[in-house]
Amino acid sequence: MMAAMQPMLHQQRRQELWMMRWMAQIHTDIRETQVTIHRGFQDLVAAMAAQPHRPGASAEGEVPGPPAAPPPPP
């Protein structure tokens, strides 16, 4: 009986090992993607910080139309 089960047990073990390797690869891919996104975000923040700031300027550039009313006094 035990000898008859050996091939099935070996196959099951091979499948478990394959699944573990596959999950490890998926985990690595996800981690690399997270690192890439994080670096891209850091680069974007650094590029935005390097831009000169103009008080009262719009991030979209010049806005057509009349100037906005001044803010109310505090």
N, C-alpha and C positions, 0 to 999 in steps of 0.2 A: 504494500500500500504506500509506504513512504517513498519507495523508489519511483513509483508512478507519479508522485506529486512533485518530484524534484524539477522536471522541466518547467512545470507551471510556476513553481516558486522562483526559479531563475528568471523566467520571463517577467514575472511581476517585479522582481528586484531591478531588472534592466529598465522597465518602464518607470519605476520610482526614481532611479538615477537620472534618466532622461528628463523627467518632469522637474527634478531639482535643478538640473543644469539649465533647462529652459526658463524656469522662474528666476534663476540668478541672472541670466542674460537680460530678461525683461526688466529686472530691478536695476541693472547697470544702465540699460538704455534710458530708463526713466530718470535716473540720477544725472546722467549726462545731459539730458534735455533740461532738467531743472537748473543745472549749472550754466548752461548756455543762455537760458532765459535770464537768469540772474545777472550774468555778465553783460548781456545786452541792455538790461535795465540800468545797470550801473553806468555803462557808456552813455546812455541817453541822458541820465541825470547829470553826468559830468559835462556833456556837450551843452545842455541847457544852462548849467551854472556858468559856463564860459562865455555865454552870450552877454553882451552889455545890456544892462537894465536901463530902460528909459522910463522915468516916472510918468504915469498917465498914458503910456503907450499901450496899444492893444496887441495881444499875441498874434492876432490875425493880420496885423498891418493897419493901414489907414482905414478908418470906418467912414463911409460916405454919410453925408447928412450934416445937420447942424450940431454944434457941440452940445454935450449934455449939460444940464443945469448943475451948478455947483452943489455940493452936498450941504444939507442943512447944518446950521451951527450946533455945536454940542450943548 
